[in-house]
Amino acid sequence: MAKKPISIAELAQLFRERMNEHPECPPGISVEIRKVKTSEGPGWSAVTSTEDSLAHFKCARIVGALTLELRPQYVLSED
């Protein structure tokens, strides 16, 4: 199945919506989409700030799980 192209802004919004479903993730926590190199070529990863990761480690784990769930579905578009 082909991955759906998505912009960084759209992907960040999708993460924000999914994070809002979890009480461990407060409304103000940061999420950043970064372009990364993977074994399969160019890819992306979602991260929270160091401060947010330390203060809300359960939410940081959720962001990691969401990354693993969504990475096979989406590829960053050329925006």
BAKOL-924323 format. One record per residue: residue in one letter; x, y, z of N, C-alpha, C, CB in turn; residue number from 1. Coordinates in Angstrom, 3 decimals. Glycine has a CB too. Example, Ala and Ser with C-alpha at 12.3 -4.5 7.8 and 13.67 -1.06 7.14 Angstrom:
# BAKOL-924323
res|n.px|n.py|n.pz|ca.px|ca.py|ca.pz|c.px|c.py|c.pz|cb.px|cb.py|cb.pz|n
a|13.190|-5.690|7.800|12.300|-4.500|7.800|13.200|-3.300|7.800|11.308|-4.473|9.046|1
s|12.850|-2.250|7.080|13.670|-1.060|7.140|12.900|0.030|7.870|14.084|-0.598|5.725|2
END
This chain:
# BAKOL-924323
res|n.px|n.py|n.pz|ca.px|ca.py|ca.pz|c.px|c.py|c.pz|cb.px|cb.py|cb.pz|n
m|0.837|-1.172|0.000|0.000|0.000|0.000|0.887|1.241|0.000|-0.955|-0.005|1.211|1
a|0.595|2.180|-0.879|1.385|3.398|-0.992|1.106|4.330|0.182|1.090|4.108|-2.318|2
k|2.152|5.029|0.589|1.992|5.997|1.666|1.342|7.266|1.126|3.354|6.320|2.320|3
k|0.507|7.873|1.946|-0.183|9.102|1.569|0.735|10.302|1.834|-1.527|9.247|2.351|4
p|0.917|11.203|0.870|1.715|12.403|1.112|0.993|13.340|2.081|2.013|13.132|-0.216|5
i|1.765|13.944|2.987|1.207|14.855|3.978|2.261|15.918|4.289|0.768|14.088|5.278|6
s|1.815|17.146|4.513|2.754|18.212|4.852|3.149|18.106|6.320|2.142|19.599|4.555|7
i|4.228|18.759|6.670|4.676|18.762|8.063|3.601|19.377|8.953|6.011|19.536|8.210|8
a|2.989|20.476|8.509|1.944|21.139|9.296|0.738|20.221|9.496|1.504|22.444|8.610|9
e|0.328|19.521|8.445|-0.812|18.602|8.551|-0.495|17.434|9.480|-1.206|18.075|7.162|10
l|0.727|16.933|9.389|1.128|15.817|10.243|1.198|16.254|11.707|2.487|15.253|9.789|11
a|1.715|17.446|11.957|1.757|17.968|13.319|0.342|18.125|13.872|2.504|19.317|13.359|12
q|-0.586|18.591|13.040|-1.977|18.741|13.464|-2.598|17.373|13.767|-2.797|19.474|12.378|13
l|-2.310|16.388|12.945|-2.805|15.034|13.185|-2.279|14.503|14.518|-2.393|14.093|12.032|14
f|-0.992|14.721|14.785|-0.427|14.310|16.071|-1.125|15.017|17.215|1.076|14.595|16.117|15
r|-1.334|16.325|17.080|-1.987|17.100|18.137|-3.379|16.532|18.430|-2.087|18.592|17.734|16
e|-4.139|16.224|17.374|-5.479|15.663|17.542|-5.420|14.311|18.248|-6.174|15.518|16.182|17
r|-4.484|13.474|17.839|-4.363|12.154|18.452|-3.872|12.249|19.894|-3.417|11.279|17.637|18
m|-2.965|13.192|20.175|-2.465|13.386|21.525|-3.578|13.872|22.451|-1.302|14.378|21.525|19
n|-4.490|14.670|21.921|-5.593|15.189|22.729|-6.505|14.080|23.242|-6.404|16.182|21.923|20
e|-6.450|12.903|22.648|-7.252|11.764|23.085|-6.700|11.125|24.361|-7.322|10.725|21.977|21
h|-5.498|11.528|24.761|-4.821|10.911|25.907|-4.681|11.914|27.047|-3.433|10.376|25.494|22
p|-5.190|11.589|28.226|-5.079|12.508|29.365|-3.629|12.744|29.801|-5.876|11.968|30.537|23
e|-2.712|11.867|29.416|-1.300|12.043|29.765|-0.654|13.190|28.989|-0.534|10.752|29.506|24
c|-1.310|13.646|27.929|-0.756|14.699|27.077|-1.516|16.005|27.296|-0.814|14.284|25.586|25
p|-0.944|16.928|28.084|-1.627|18.193|28.333|-1.702|19.047|27.067|-0.918|18.964|29.443|26
p|-2.662|19.965|26.994|-2.855|20.779|25.791|-1.618|21.555|25.335|-3.961|21.741|26.029|27
g|-0.765|21.994|26.235|0.367|22.829|25.842|1.629|22.093|25.452|0.686|23.734|26.929|28
i|1.624|20.766|25.487|2.854|20.022|25.187|3.226|20.176|23.716|2.686|18.527|25.540|29
s|4.516|20.286|23.482|4.995|20.510|22.119|5.097|19.196|21.339|6.356|21.210|22.147|30
v|4.991|19.321|20.028|5.298|18.202|19.133|5.904|18.806|17.880|4.012|17.331|18.798|31
e|7.026|18.237|17.465|7.728|18.725|16.282|7.961|17.558|15.337|9.074|19.408|16.665|32
i|7.710|17.792|14.063|7.975|16.783|13.036|9.332|17.103|12.421|6.840|16.754|11.938|33
r|10.232|16.138|12.443|11.574|16.339|11.888|11.811|15.376|10.742|12.654|16.155|12.973|34
k|12.467|15.871|9.718|12.900|15.004|8.626|14.108|14.215|9.108|13.238|15.827|7.333|35
v|14.091|12.914|8.861|15.193|12.047|9.274|15.527|11.078|8.147|14.836|11.275|10.572|36
k|16.711|10.509|8.219|17.107|9.454|7.296|16.837|8.124|7.985|18.616|9.587|6.872|37
t|16.196|7.212|7.278|15.920|5.883|7.813|16.592|4.844|6.928|14.390|5.623|7.907|38
s|16.516|3.608|7.328|17.091|2.538|6.510|16.366|2.403|5.176|17.041|1.210|7.265|39
e|15.135|2.938|5.127|14.347|2.895|3.894|14.487|4.164|3.072|12.891|2.662|4.216|40
g|15.301|5.115|3.537|15.480|6.382|2.835|14.960|7.534|3.666|14.776|6.353|1.482|41
p|14.609|8.663|3.010|14.111|9.816|3.753|12.824|9.483|4.500|13.877|10.992|2.811|42
g|12.703|10.018|5.686|11.517|9.771|6.494|11.271|10.921|7.449|11.655|8.466|7.267|43
w|10.527|10.648|8.482|10.197|11.679|9.471|10.064|11.037|10.842|8.888|12.424|9.088|44
s|10.137|11.892|11.854|9.945|11.465|13.226|9.272|12.596|13.979|11.292|11.063|13.892|45
a|8.437|12.261|14.945|7.785|13.249|15.799|8.454|13.212|17.165|6.249|12.979|15.916|46
v|8.749|14.387|17.704|9.396|14.482|19.007|8.765|15.598|19.827|10.906|14.721|18.847|47
t|8.925|15.490|21.126|8.543|16.564|22.033|9.833|17.229|22.515|7.679|16.025|23.241|48
s|9.721|18.407|23.072|10.908|19.080|23.592|11.471|18.282|24.766|10.577|20.534|24.026|49
t|12.724|18.514|25.078|13.362|17.822|26.194|12.612|18.085|27.496|14.827|18.259|26.329|50
e|12.237|19.342|27.709|11.521|19.694|28.936|10.190|18.953|29.024|11.286|21.210|29.002|51
d|9.439|18.940|27.900|8.149|18.250|27.887|8.336|16.740|28.059|7.397|18.546|26.577|52
s|9.380|16.193|27.455|9.638|14.749|27.586|9.918|14.365|29.036|10.823|14.333|26.700|53
l|10.647|15.219|29.741|10.954|14.936|31.137|9.738|15.139|32.039|12.100|15.817|31.607|54
a|8.984|16.192|31.782|7.830|16.502|32.625|6.641|15.580|32.356|7.413|17.941|32.416|55
h|6.532|15.099|31.111|5.381|14.281|30.709|5.877|13.048|29.952|4.388|15.107|29.826|56
f|6.645|12.211|30.649|7.276|11.077|29.978|6.271|10.094|29.401|8.183|10.359|30.934|57
k|5.099|9.962|30.020|4.087|9.066|29.461|3.584|9.599|28.125|2.912|8.893|30.444|58
c|3.454|10.902|28.009|3.031|11.500|26.741|4.125|11.319|25.680|2.703|13.006|26.931|59
a|5.382|11.470|26.075|6.482|11.261|25.129|6.452|9.839|24.574|7.840|11.537|25.808|60
r|6.101|8.878|25.417|5.971|7.488|24.949|4.810|7.353|23.968|5.766|6.530|26.144|61
i|3.728|8.072|24.227|2.572|8.050|23.315|2.976|8.627|21.965|1.374|8.850|23.911|62
v|3.741|9.712|21.972|4.214|10.307|20.715|5.068|9.296|19.958|5.023|11.608|20.985|63
g|5.911|8.563|20.672|6.715|7.526|20.026|5.857|6.424|19.426|7.687|6.929|21.018|64
a|4.839|6.005|20.151|3.938|4.967|19.647|3.148|5.468|18.436|2.974|4.508|20.756|65
l|2.721|6.726|18.484|1.998|7.293|17.341|2.902|7.376|16.119|1.447|8.686|17.686|66
t|4.170|7.702|16.344|5.124|7.749|15.231|5.217|6.382|14.566|6.521|8.204|15.720|67
l|5.357|5.337|15.369|5.446|3.988|14.811|4.167|3.585|14.085|5.749|2.985|15.914|68
e|3.025|4.061|14.571|1.737|3.753|13.947|1.547|4.505|12.630|0.598|4.091|14.903|69
l|1.928|5.783|12.609|1.622|6.633|11.454|2.712|6.646|10.378|1.382|8.033|11.921|70
r|3.957|6.346|10.740|5.043|6.390|9.760|4.791|5.480|8.546|6.347|5.993|10.428|71
p|4.239|4.276|8.729|3.978|3.439|7.548|2.858|3.973|6.662|3.635|2.040|7.983|72
q|2.055|4.908|7.171|0.906|5.412|6.430|1.187|6.701|5.667|-0.231|5.632|7.367|73
y|2.174|7.498|6.135|2.377|8.826|5.572|3.822|9.070|5.181|1.932|9.876|6.553|74
v|3.988|9.812|4.097|5.291|10.287|3.653|5.180|11.807|3.573|5.720|9.645|2.259|75
l|6.279|12.511|3.922|6.220|13.965|3.857|6.140|14.425|2.411|7.437|14.588|4.550|76
s|5.221|15.347|2.163|5.083|15.899|0.820|6.124|16.989|0.611|3.655|16.455|0.592|77
e|6.342|17.320|-0.616|7.280|18.391|-0.971|6.538|19.708|-0.912|7.904|18.167|-2.387|78
d|6.517|20.360|0.279|5.805|21.632|0.393|6.703|22.794|0.579|4.855|21.588|1.505|79
END
